[in-house]
Amino acid sequence: MKKVLLLGDSIRMGYDDYVKDLLKGEYEVYYDAEDNGRFSSYTLWQANQFFKHYGKFDLVHWNNGYWDMNIEAPMEEAMHPVDEYVHFLRRILGEIRRNGAVPVFATTTPILSAGAAADITGTGADSINYNNDWVQQYNQAAVQLMEEEKVIVNDLYALCAQDPHAYKCEDLLHLTEEGYQKCAAQTADLIRSILG
């Protein structure tokens, strides 16, 4: 059975179980149910751990963004400014290709209004700051890289933007269960279309 790896932040953690259920009996779906992929350099480390312990995958689907663009006081700039973000996305992509898997990148979901939310995935972060201008800037840079590298993009931004409230839950950062189910359905369909 073909193997699929899901990597990324708390948005991935919201839809990964749904993707696994949708692909049950078709593909083996792997992800870290306990650990948030956080920013792109951390996801790079996570990817390496999966490749080290589980070997070859057929497809790796990943997202990063919110943690990279977060400006956490007392810092005055993003954890990873855009150029660093692109650098680490490129490194993740390189490791995925070295593993022999098909890479698929998912865009960061939209924000309705600027603000901050507590991290709910046990990482100990005080809060994640968010702003849709940042999301658009980071998404644009990521998509440009993926186009240059001929990587398939799962546009979760466009999917969530179809809803008047962008499927946001009360904290205005994470998604409602309906939103996660929509992301999972689009992700599962895309994986099927790629792997057959």
VOBAPA-856742 format. One line per field, with one value per atom (N, C-alpha, C): atom name; x, y, z; residue number from 1; residue in three letters. Coordinates in Angstrom, 1 decimal, padded with zeros to 4 digits. Layout:
// residues N
atom = CA/...
px = X/...
py = Y/...
pz = Z/...
seq = NUM/...
type = Ala/...
***
This chain:
// residues 196
atom = N/CA/C/N/CA/C/N/CA/C/N/CA/C/N/CA/C/N/CA/C/N/CA/C/N/CA/C/N/CA/C/N/CA/C/N/CA/C/N/CA/C/N/CA/C/N/CA/C/N/CA/C/N/CA/C/N/CA/C/N/CA/C/N/CA/C/N/CA/C/N/CA/C/N/CA/C/N/CA/C/N/CA/C/N/CA/C/N/CA/C/N/CA/C/N/CA/C/N/CA/C/N/CA/C/N/CA/C/N/CA/C/N/CA/C/N/CA/C/N/CA/C/N/CA/C/N/CA/C/N/CA/C/N/CA/C/N/CA/C/N/CA/C/N/CA/C/N/CA/C/N/CA/C/N/CA/C/N/CA/C/N/CA/C/N/CA/C/N/CA/C/N/CA/C/N/CA/C/N/CA/C/N/CA/C/N/CA/C/N/CA/C/N/CA/C/N/CA/C/N/CA/C/N/CA/C/N/CA/C/N/CA/C/N/CA/C/N/CA/C/N/CA/C/N/CA/C/N/CA/C/N/CA/C/N/CA/C/N/CA/C/N/CA/C/N/CA/C/N/CA/C/N/CA/C/N/CA/C/N/CA/C/N/CA/C/N/CA/C/N/CA/C/N/CA/C/N/CA/C/N/CA/C/N/CA/C/N/CA/C/N/CA/C/N/CA/C/N/CA/C/N/CA/C/N/CA/C/N/CA/C/N/CA/C/N/CA/C/N/CA/C/N/CA/C/N/CA/C/N/CA/C/N/CA/C/N/CA/C/N/CA/C/N/CA/C/N/CA/C/N/CA/C/N/CA/C/N/CA/C/N/CA/C/N/CA/C/N/CA/C/N/CA/C/N/CA/C/N/CA/C/N/CA/C/N/CA/C/N/CA/C/N/CA/C/N/CA/C/N/CA/C/N/CA/C/N/CA/C/N/CA/C/N/CA/C/N/CA/C/N/CA/C/N/CA/C/N/CA/C/N/CA/C/N/CA/C/N/CA/C/N/CA/C/N/CA/C/N/CA/C/N/CA/C/N/CA/C/N/CA/C/N/CA/C/N/CA/C/N/CA/C/N/CA/C/N/CA/C/N/CA/C/N/CA/C/N/CA/C/N/CA/C/N/CA/C/N/CA/C/N/CA/C/N/CA/C/N/CA/C/N/CA/C/N/CA/C/N/CA/C/N/CA/C/N/CA/C/N/CA/C/N/CA/C/N/CA/C/N/CA/C/N/CA/C/N/CA/C/N/CA/C/N/CA/C/N/CA/C/N/CA/C/N/CA/C/N/CA/C/N/CA/C/N/CA/C/N/CA/C/N/CA/C/N/CA/C/N/CA/C/N/CA/C/N/CA/C/N/CA/C/N/CA/C/N/CA/C/N/CA/C/N/CA/C/N/CA/C/N/CA/C/N/CA/C/N/CA/C/N/CA/C/N/CA/C/N/CA/C/N/CA/C/N/CA/C/N/CA/C/N/CA/C/N/CA/C/N/CA/C/N/CA/C/N/CA/C/N/CA/C/N/CA/C/N/CA/C/N/CA/C/N/CA/C
px = 000.8/000.0/000.9/000.5/001.3/001.2/002.3/002.5/002.4/001.6/001.4/001.8/002.5/002.9/002.3/001.7/001.1/002.0/002.5/003.3/002.7/002.9/002.5/002.0/001.4/001.1/-000.3/-000.9/-002.2/-003.3/-003.3/-004.3/-004.2/-003.0/-002.8/-003.4/-003.1/-003.6/-005.1/-005.7/-007.2/-007.8/-007.1/-007.7/-007.0/-005.9/-005.2/-006.0/-006.7/-007.5/-008.6/-009.2/-010.2/-009.6/-008.4/-007.8/-007.5/-007.0/-006.7/-008.0/-009.1/-010.4/-010.8/-010.7/-011.2/-010.3/-009.1/-008.2/-008.0/-008.7/-008.6/-008.8/-007.9/-008.0/-007.3/-007.0/-006.4/-004.9/-004.5/-003.2/-002.9/-001.6/-001.2/-000.9/-001.6/-001.4/-000.7/000.4/001.3/001.2/001.3/001.5/001.7/002.2/002.5/001.2/000.5/-000.8/-000.6/000.6/000.9/001.7/002.4/003.3/003.0/002.8/002.6/003.9/003.7/004.9/005.4/004.7/005.1/005.6/006.8/007.4/008.2/008.6/009.1/010.4/011.3/012.5/012.2/011.2/010.8/010.2/009.4/008.8/009.9/011.0/012.1/012.7/012.8/013.3/012.4/011.0/010.0/010.1/010.2/010.3/011.4/012.6/013.8/013.5/012.8/012.6/011.7/010.7/009.8/010.6/011.4/012.2/013.2/013.7/014.7/014.0/012.8/012.2/011.2/010.7/009.7/010.1/011.2/011.7/011.1/010.8/010.3/008.8/008.4/007.0/006.7/005.5/005.0/004.6/004.1/003.7/003.8/004.3/004.3/003.6/002.6/001.7/002.1/002.4/002.8/002.3/002.2/001.9/002.7/003.1/003.7/003.2/003.3/003.0/002.7/001.7/001.3/002.4/003.1/004.2/005.4/005.6/006.7/006.5/005.3/005.0/004.7/004.6/004.2/005.3/004.9/005.8/005.5/006.3/006.1/006.9/006.3/007.0/007.9/009.1/009.6/010.2/010.2/010.8/010.0/010.7/010.0/009.9/010.3/010.1/009.6/009.1/008.6/009.7/009.2/010.1/011.0/010.3/011.0/010.5/011.3/010.9/010.7/010.1/009.7/010.9/012.0/013.2/013.6/013.6/013.9/012.8/011.6/010.5/010.7/011.0/011.2/012.4/013.5/014.7/014.3/013.5/013.2/012.2/011.3/010.4/011.2/012.2/013.1/013.8/014.3/015.0/014.1/012.8/011.8/011.6/011.4/011.2/012.3/013.5/014.7/014.7/014.4/014.4/013.3/012.1/011.0/011.5/012.1/012.5/013.7/014.5/015.6/015.0/013.9/013.2/012.5/012.3/011.6/010.1/009.6/008.2/007.7/006.5/005.9/005.6/006.0/005.7/004.4/003.6/002.4/002.4/002.3/002.3/000.9/000.5/-000.8/-000.6/-001.4/-001.4/-002.0/-001.6/-002.1/-003.5/-004.4/-005.8/-006.0/-007.0/-007.2/-007.5/-007.3/-007.6/-008.7/-009.7/-010.7/-010.3/-009.7/-009.2/-008.0/-007.1/-005.9/-006.1/-005.3/-005.5/-004.5/-004.8/-003.9/-004.8/-004.3/-005.0/-004.0/-004.5/-003.6/-003.4/-002.2/-001.9/-002.7/-003.4/-004.2/-003.7/-002.4/-001.9/-000.8/-000.6/000.3/001.7/002.0/003.4/004.0/003.1/003.5/003.6/003.3/003.4/002.3/002.7/001.7/000.6/000.9/-000.1/000.5/-000.3/000.0/-000.6/000.1/-000.4/-000.8/-001.8/-002.3/-002.7/-002.6/-002.9/-003.0/-004.1/-004.3/-003.3/-002.8/-001.8/-000.5/-000.2/001.0/000.7/-000.5/-000.9/-000.7/-001.2/-001.2/000.3/001.1/002.5/003.3/003.1/003.8/003.2/001.9/001.4/001.9/002.0/002.5/003.9/004.7/006.1/006.2/005.4/005.5/005.0/003.9/003.3/004.3/005.0/006.0/007.1/007.6/008.6/008.0/006.8/006.3/006.1/005.7/005.5/006.9/007.9/009.3/009.8/009.4/009.9/008.9/007.8/006.8/006.2/005.8/005.2/003.7/002.9/001.5/001.1/000.2/-000.3/-001.7/-002.0/-003.3/-003.8/-004.6/-005.0/-006.1/-005.6/-006.6/-007.0/-006.2/-006.6/-007.9/-007.9/-009.0/-010.2/-010.0/-011.1/-011.8/-011.0/-011.7/-012.2/-011.7/-012.2/-013.6/-014.0/-015.3/-016.4/-016.1/-017.0/-017.0/-018.1/-018.1/-017.3/-017.2/-016.4/-015.1/-014.7/-013.5/-013.3/-014.5/-014.5/-013.7/-013.7/-012.9/-013.8/-013.1/-013.7/-013.6/-014.0/-014.0/-012.7/-011.6/-010.3/-009.9/-010.6/-010.4/-009.1/-008.4/-007.2/-007.4/-007.9/-008.1/-009.5/-009.8/-011.0/-012.1/-013.3/-014.4/-014.2/-015.0/-014.9/-015.3/-016.3/-016.7/-015.6/-014.8/-013.7/-012.6/-012.3/-011.3/-011.8/-013.1/-013.6/-013.5/-013.8/-013.6/-012.2/-011.2/-009.8/-009.4/-009.9/-009.6/-010.1/-011.3/-011.9/-011.1/-010.8/-010.0/-008.6/-008.0/-006.7/-006.7/-007.7/-007.8/-008.1/-008.9/-009.2/-007.9/-007.1/-005.9/-004.9/-004.8/-003.9/-004.3/-005.6/-006.0/-005.7/-005.9/-005.7/-004.2/-003.3/-001.9/-001.4/-001.8/-001.3/-002.1/-003.3/-004.1/-004.7
py = -001.2/000.0/001.3/002.2/003.5/004.3/005.0/005.7/007.2/007.9/009.3/009.9/011.0/011.7/013.1/013.5/014.8/015.5/016.7/017.5/018.9/019.6/021.0/021.4/022.6/023.2/022.7/023.5/023.1/023.0/023.6/023.5/022.0/021.5/020.1/019.2/019.5/018.7/018.6/019.6/019.6/018.8/018.5/017.7/016.4/016.1/014.9/013.6/013.5/012.3/012.1/013.2/013.1/012.6/013.1/012.6/011.1/010.7/009.3/008.4/008.9/008.2/008.1/009.2/009.3/008.3/008.1/007.3/005.9/005.6/004.2/003.1/002.2/001.1/001.4/002.6/003.0/003.3/004.1/004.5/004.4/004.2/004.3/005.8/006.4/007.8/008.0/008.7/009.0/010.5/010.8/012.1/012.1/013.2/013.2/013.8/012.9/013.3/014.2/014.1/014.8/016.1/016.3/017.4/018.3/019.6/020.6/020.9/021.0/021.2/022.6/023.5/024.9/025.6/026.2/026.9/026.0/026.5/025.6/024.9/025.6/024.9/023.7/023.8/022.7/021.6/021.9/020.9/020.2/020.9/020.3/019.2/019.5/018.5/017.3/017.6/016.6/015.6/016.2/015.5/014.5/015.0/014.1/013.0/013.2/012.1/011.0/011.5/010.5/009.7/010.4/009.7/008.7/009.1/008.3/007.0/007.2/006.1/005.2/005.8/005.1/004.9/005.4/005.1/005.9/005.3/006.0/006.2/007.4/007.7/007.9/007.8/008.0/009.5/010.1/011.5/012.2/013.4/014.2/015.5/015.7/016.9/017.8/019.0/019.9/021.3/021.9/023.3/024.0/025.2/026.1/027.5/028.3/029.7/030.5/030.2/031.0/031.2/030.1/030.3/031.0/030.9/031.6/033.1/033.5/034.9/035.5/034.7/035.2/036.2/037.3/038.2/038.1/037.4/037.1/038.0/038.9/039.8/039.0/039.6/040.9/041.0/039.9/040.1/041.1/041.8/042.8/042.4/041.2/040.8/039.3/038.8/037.5/036.4/035.3/034.2/033.9/033.8/033.6/034.7/035.7/036.7/035.9/036.5/035.8/035.1/035.7/035.1/033.8/033.9/032.7/031.6/032.0/031.1/030.3/031.0/030.4/029.5/029.9/029.1/027.7/027.8/026.5/025.7/026.3/025.6/024.8/025.5/024.9/023.7/023.8/022.7/021.5/021.8/020.7/020.0/020.8/020.3/019.4/019.8/019.0/017.7/017.7/016.4/015.5/016.1/015.2/014.6/015.3/014.8/013.7/014.0/013.0/011.7/011.8/010.6/009.9/010.6/009.9/010.1/011.0/011.2/012.4/012.4/013.5/014.6/015.8/016.9/017.6/017.9/018.7/019.8/021.0/022.1/022.7/022.9/023.6/025.0/025.9/027.3/027.5/028.6/029.0/029.6/029.2/029.6/031.1/031.7/033.1/033.6/034.8/035.5/036.6/036.6/037.6/039.0/039.1/040.4/040.1/041.1/040.9/040.7/039.9/039.6/038.6/037.9/036.9/035.8/034.6/033.5/032.6/032.1/031.1/029.9/029.3/028.1/027.0/026.1/025.1/023.7/023.6/022.2/021.8/022.5/022.0/022.4/023.4/023.7/024.7/025.3/026.2/027.7/027.9/029.3/030.1/031.4/032.3/032.6/033.0/033.3/033.3/033.1/033.3/034.5/035.5/036.7/036.4/037.0/036.8/038.0/038.1/039.2/038.7/039.0/038.4/039.0/040.2/040.8/039.9/039.4/038.5/037.2/036.7/035.4/035.5/036.6/036.8/036.9/037.6/037.8/036.5/035.7/034.4/033.4/033.4/032.5/032.8/034.1/034.5/034.0/034.2/033.8/032.2/031.5/030.1/029.5/030.1/029.6/029.9/031.0/031.4/030.3/029.9/028.9/027.6/027.2/025.9/025.9/027.0/027.1/027.0/027.6/027.5/026.0/025.3/024.0/022.9/023.4/022.5/021.6/022.2/021.4/021.7/020.7/020.8/021.6/022.5/023.3/023.0/022.7/022.4/023.8/024.5/025.9/025.9/025.7/025.7/027.2/028.1/029.5/029.8/029.4/029.7/028.9/027.6/026.8/027.5/027.9/028.5/029.9/030.6/031.9/031.9/030.7/030.6/030.8/030.5/030.7/032.1/032.7/034.1/034.4/033.3/033.4/032.7/032.2/031.5/030.2/029.7/028.5/028.7/030.0/030.2/029.9/029.3/029.1/030.3/030.2/031.4/032.2/031.4/032.2/032.9/032.7/033.4/033.1/032.0/031.5/030.1/029.2/027.8/027.7/026.5/026.3/025.5/025.7/024.9/023.4/022.5/021.1/021.0/021.9/021.9/022.3/023.3/023.8/022.7/022.0/020.9/019.8/019.5/018.4/018.8/020.1/020.6/020.5/020.9/020.8/019.3/018.5/017.0/016.5/016.8/016.3/016.7/018.0/018.5/017.8/017.7/017.0/015.6/014.9/013.4/013.3/014.1/014.0/014.3/015.3/015.6/014.5/013.9/012.7/011.6/011.3/010.2/010.6/011.8/012.2/012.1/012.2/012.2/010.7/010.0/008.6/007.5/007.9/006.9/005.8
pz = 000.0/000.0/000.0/-000.8/-000.9/000.4/000.7/002.0/001.8/002.6/002.5/003.9/003.8/005.1/005.1/006.2/006.3/007.4/007.0/007.9/008.0/009.1/009.2/010.5/010.6/011.9/012.4/013.3/013.9/013.0/011.8/010.8/010.3/010.0/009.6/010.7/012.0/013.1/013.1/012.6/012.6/011.5/010.4/009.3/009.1/009.8/009.5/009.8/010.9/011.2/010.1/009.6/008.6/007.3/006.9/005.7/005.9/007.0/007.2/007.1/007.6/007.5/006.1/005.3/003.9/003.0/003.4/002.6/003.1/004.1/004.8/003.7/003.7/002.8/001.5/001.2/-000.1/000.1/001.2/001.4/002.9/003.3/004.7/004.9/005.9/006.1/007.5/007.4/008.6/008.9/010.2/010.7/012.2/012.8/014.2/014.9/015.5/016.2/017.4/018.0/019.2/019.0/018.0/017.8/016.7/017.0/016.0/015.2/013.9/013.0/013.1/013.8/014.1/012.8/012.9/011.8/010.9/009.7/008.7/009.0/009.8/010.2/011.1/012.0/012.8/012.0/011.0/010.1/009.3/009.0/008.3/009.2/010.5/011.4/011.5/011.6/011.7/010.5/009.3/008.1/008.1/008.6/008.7/009.6/010.7/011.7/011.1/010.3/009.7/008.6/007.8/006.8/007.4/008.6/009.3/009.8/010.4/011.1/010.2/009.2/008.4/006.9/006.5/005.2/004.1/003.0/001.8/001.9/001.4/001.2/-000.3/-000.6/-002.0/-002.2/-001.2/-001.3/000.1/000.1/001.3/001.1/001.9/001.8/003.1/002.9/004.0/003.9/005.1/005.1/006.2/006.1/007.1/006.8/007.8/007.6/008.8/009.6/010.7/011.7/012.0/013.0/012.4/011.1/010.5/010.5/010.2/010.1/011.5/012.5/013.8/014.4/014.9/015.6/017.1/017.8/019.2/020.1/020.8/021.7/022.6/022.9/022.6/021.2/020.4/019.0/018.3/017.3/016.5/015.1/014.7/013.3/013.4/012.3/012.2/012.6/013.1/013.4/012.2/011.0/009.8/008.8/008.6/007.5/006.2/005.2/004.0/003.3/003.3/002.6/003.3/004.7/005.5/005.3/005.3/005.1/003.8/002.7/001.4/001.4/002.1/002.3/002.9/004.0/004.7/003.9/003.2/002.3/001.2/000.7/-000.3/000.3/001.5/002.1/002.4/002.9/003.1/001.7/000.7/-000.6/-001.1/-000.8/-001.2/-000.5/000.8/001.6/001.1/000.8/000.2/-001.1/-001.9/-003.2/-003.0/-002.0/-001.7/-001.2/-000.5/000.0/-001.2/-002.3/-003.4/-003.5/-002.6/-002.6/-003.5/-003.9/-004.6/-003.6/-003.7/-002.8/-003.2/-002.1/-002.3/-001.2/-001.6/-000.6/-000.5/000.8/001.0/001.5/000.9/001.3/002.7/003.3/004.6/004.5/005.4/005.3/005.7/005.2/005.3/006.8/007.0/008.3/008.0/008.9/008.7/009.2/010.4/010.9/011.7/011.8/012.6/014.1/014.7/016.1/016.6/017.7/018.3/018.9/018.9/019.5/020.3/021.4/022.2/021.3/021.4/020.8/021.6/020.9/021.5/021.4/020.9/020.6/021.5/022.7/023.7/023.5/022.7/022.4/023.5/024.2/025.2/024.8/023.5/023.0/023.6/024.0/024.6/023.6/022.4/021.4/020.0/019.1/017.7/017.1/016.6/016.0/014.6/014.1/012.7/012.0/010.7/009.9/008.5/007.8/006.5/005.4/005.7/004.8/004.8/006.0/006.2/005.4/005.6/005.0/003.5/002.9/001.4/001.0/001.7/001.4/001.4/002.5/002.6/001.6/001.4/000.4/-001.0/-001.3/-002.7/-002.9/-001.9/-002.0/-002.1/-001.3/-001.3/-002.7/-003.2/-004.4/-005.6/-005.5/-006.6/-006.6/-005.4/-005.3/-005.8/-005.5/-005.9/-007.4/-008.0/-009.5/-010.1/-009.6/-010.1/-010.1/-009.0/-008.7/-009.3/-009.9/-010.5/-009.4/-008.3/-007.2/-007.2/-007.0/-006.9/-005.6/-005.7/-004.6/-004.3/-003.0/-002.5/-001.9/-002.6/-002.3/-001.2/000.1/001.2/001.5/001.1/001.2/000.4/-000.9/-001.8/-001.3/-000.8/-000.3/000.8/001.8/003.0/002.7/001.8/001.4/000.8/000.4/-000.2/000.9/002.1/003.2/003.7/004.0/004.5/005.8/006.6/007.8/007.7/006.5/006.3/007.2/007.6/008.5/009.8/010.3/011.5/012.7/013.7/015.0/015.9/017.2/018.0/018.2/018.1/018.3/017.0/015.9/014.6/014.0/014.4/013.8/013.3/014.2/013.8/013.1/012.6/011.8/012.6/012.2/012.7/012.2/012.8/012.3/010.8/010.4/009.0/008.2/008.6/007.8/007.7/008.8/008.7/007.8/007.9/007.0/005.5/005.2/003.9/003.4/004.3/003.9/003.7/004.6/004.4/003.1/002.8/001.5/000.3/000.3/-000.9/-000.9/000.3/000.4/-000.1/000.4/000.1/-001.4/-002.0/-003.4/-004.2/-003.8/-004.5/-004.4/-003.2/-003.1/-004.0/-004.1/-005.0/-006.4/-006.8/-008.2/-008.6/-007.6/-007.9/-007.9/-006.8/-006.6/-007.4/-007.8/-008.5/-007.7
seq = 1/1/1/2/2/2/3/3/3/4/4/4/5/5/5/6/6/6/7/7/7/8/8/8/9/9/9/10/10/10/11/11/11/12/12/12/13/13/13/14/14/14/15/15/15/16/16/16/17/17/17/18/18/18/19/19/19/20/20/20/21/21/21/22/22/22/23/23/23/24/24/24/25/25/25/26/26/26/27/27/27/28/28/28/29/29/29/30/30/30/31/31/31/32/32/32/33/33/33/34/34/34/35/35/35/36/36/36/37/37/37/38/38/38/39/39/39/40/40/40/41/41/41/42/42/42/43/43/43/44/44/44/45/45/45/46/46/46/47/47/47/48/48/48/49/49/49/50/50/50/51/51/51/52/52/52/53/53/53/54/54/54/55/55/55/56/56/56/57/57/57/58/58/58/59/59/59/60/60/60/61/61/61/62/62/62/63/63/63/64/64/64/65/65/65/66/66/66/67/67/67/68/68/68/69/69/69/70/70/70/71/71/71/72/72/72/73/73/73/74/74/74/75/75/75/76/76/76/77/77/77/78/78/78/79/79/79/80/80/80/81/81/81/82/82/82/83/83/83/84/84/84/85/85/85/86/86/86/87/87/87/88/88/88/89/89/89/90/90/90/91/91/91/92/92/92/93/93/93/94/94/94/95/95/95/96/96/96/97/97/97/98/98/98/99/99/99/100/100/100/101/101/101/102/102/102/103/103/103/104/104/104/105/105/105/106/106/106/107/107/107/108/108/108/109/109/109/110/110/110/111/111/111/112/112/112/113/113/113/114/114/114/115/115/115/116/116/116/117/117/117/118/118/118/119/119/119/120/120/120/121/121/121/122/122/122/123/123/123/124/124/124/125/125/125/126/126/126/127/127/127/128/128/128/129/129/129/130/130/130/131/131/131/132/132/132/133/133/133/134/134/134/135/135/135/136/136/136/137/137/137/138/138/138/139/139/139/140/140/140/141/141/141/142/142/142/143/143/143/144/144/144/145/145/145/146/146/146/147/147/147/148/148/148/149/149/149/150/150/150/151/151/151/152/152/152/153/153/153/154/154/154/155/155/155/156/156/156/157/157/157/158/158/158/159/159/159/160/160/160/161/161/161/162/162/162/163/163/163/164/164/164/165/165/165/166/166/166/167/167/167/168/168/168/169/169/169/170/170/170/171/171/171/172/172/172/173/173/173/174/174/174/175/175/175/176/176/176/177/177/177/178/178/178/179/179/179/180/180/180/181/181/181/182/182/182/183/183/183/184/184/184/185/185/185/186/186/186/187/187/187/188/188/188/189/189/189/190/190/190/191/191/191/192/192/192/193/193/193/194/194/194/195/195/195/196/196/196
type = Met/Met/Met/Lys/Lys/Lys/Lys/Lys/Lys/Val/Val/Val/Leu/Leu/Leu/Leu/Leu/Leu/Leu/Leu/Leu/Gly/Gly/Gly/Asp/Asp/Asp/Ser/Ser/Ser/Ile/Ile/Ile/Arg/Arg/Arg/Met/Met/Met/Gly/Gly/Gly/Tyr/Tyr/Tyr/Asp/Asp/Asp/Asp/Asp/Asp/Tyr/Tyr/Tyr/Val/Val/Val/Lys/Lys/Lys/Asp/Asp/Asp/Leu/Leu/Leu/Leu/Leu/Leu/Lys/Lys/Lys/Gly/Gly/Gly/Glu/Glu/Glu/Tyr/Tyr/Tyr/Glu/Glu/Glu/Val/Val/Val/Tyr/Tyr/Tyr/Tyr/Tyr/Tyr/Asp/Asp/Asp/Ala/Ala/Ala/Glu/Glu/Glu/Asp/Asp/Asp/Asn/Asn/Asn/Gly/Gly/Gly/Arg/Arg/Arg/Phe/Phe/Phe/Ser/Ser/Ser/Ser/Ser/Ser/Tyr/Tyr/Tyr/Thr/Thr/Thr/Leu/Leu/Leu/Trp/Trp/Trp/Gln/Gln/Gln/Ala/Ala/Ala/Asn/Asn/Asn/Gln/Gln/Gln/Phe/Phe/Phe/Phe/Phe/Phe/Lys/Lys/Lys/His/His/His/Tyr/Tyr/Tyr/Gly/Gly/Gly/Lys/Lys/Lys/Phe/Phe/Phe/Asp/Asp/Asp/Leu/Leu/Leu/Val/Val/Val/His/His/His/Trp/Trp/Trp/Asn/Asn/Asn/Asn/Asn/Asn/Gly/Gly/Gly/Tyr/Tyr/Tyr/Trp/Trp/Trp/Asp/Asp/Asp/Met/Met/Met/Asn/Asn/Asn/Ile/Ile/Ile/Glu/Glu/Glu/Ala/Ala/Ala/Pro/Pro/Pro/Met/Met/Met/Glu/Glu/Glu/Glu/Glu/Glu/Ala/Ala/Ala/Met/Met/Met/His/His/His/Pro/Pro/Pro/Val/Val/Val/Asp/Asp/Asp/Glu/Glu/Glu/Tyr/Tyr/Tyr/Val/Val/Val/His/His/His/Phe/Phe/Phe/Leu/Leu/Leu/Arg/Arg/Arg/Arg/Arg/Arg/Ile/Ile/Ile/Leu/Leu/Leu/Gly/Gly/Gly/Glu/Glu/Glu/Ile/Ile/Ile/Arg/Arg/Arg/Arg/Arg/Arg/Asn/Asn/Asn/Gly/Gly/Gly/Ala/Ala/Ala/Val/Val/Val/Pro/Pro/Pro/Val/Val/Val/Phe/Phe/Phe/Ala/Ala/Ala/Thr/Thr/Thr/Thr/Thr/Thr/Thr/Thr/Thr/Pro/Pro/Pro/Ile/Ile/Ile/Leu/Leu/Leu/Ser/Ser/Ser/Ala/Ala/Ala/Gly/Gly/Gly/Ala/Ala/Ala/Ala/Ala/Ala/Ala/Ala/Ala/Asp/Asp/Asp/Ile/Ile/Ile/Thr/Thr/Thr/Gly/Gly/Gly/Thr/Thr/Thr/Gly/Gly/Gly/Ala/Ala/Ala/Asp/Asp/Asp/Ser/Ser/Ser/Ile/Ile/Ile/Asn/Asn/Asn/Tyr/Tyr/Tyr/Asn/Asn/Asn/Asn/Asn/Asn/Asp/Asp/Asp/Trp/Trp/Trp/Val/Val/Val/Gln/Gln/Gln/Gln/Gln/Gln/Tyr/Tyr/Tyr/Asn/Asn/Asn/Gln/Gln/Gln/Ala/Ala/Ala/Ala/Ala/Ala/Val/Val/Val/Gln/Gln/Gln/Leu/Leu/Leu/Met/Met/Met/Glu/Glu/Glu/Glu/Glu/Glu/Glu/Glu/Glu/Lys/Lys/Lys/Val/Val/Val/Ile/Ile/Ile/Val/Val/Val/Asn/Asn/Asn/Asp/Asp/Asp/Leu/Leu/Leu/Tyr/Tyr/Tyr/Ala/Ala/Ala/Leu/Leu/Leu/Cys/Cys/Cys/Ala/Ala/Ala/Gln/Gln/Gln/Asp/Asp/Asp/Pro/Pro/Pro/His/His/His/Ala/Ala/Ala/Tyr/Tyr/Tyr/Lys/Lys/Lys/Cys/Cys/Cys/Glu/Glu/Glu/Asp/Asp/Asp/Leu/Leu/Leu/Leu/Leu/Leu/His/His/His/Leu/Leu/Leu/Thr/Thr/Thr/Glu/Glu/Glu/Glu/Glu/Glu/Gly/Gly/Gly/Tyr/Tyr/Tyr/Gln/Gln/Gln/Lys/Lys/Lys/Cys/Cys/Cys/Ala/Ala/Ala/Ala/Ala/Ala/Gln/Gln/Gln/Thr/Thr/Thr/Ala/Ala/Ala/Asp/Asp/Asp/Leu/Leu/Leu/Ile/Ile/Ile/Arg/Arg/Arg/Ser/Ser/Ser/Ile/Ile/Ile/Leu/Leu/Leu/Gly/Gly/Gly
***
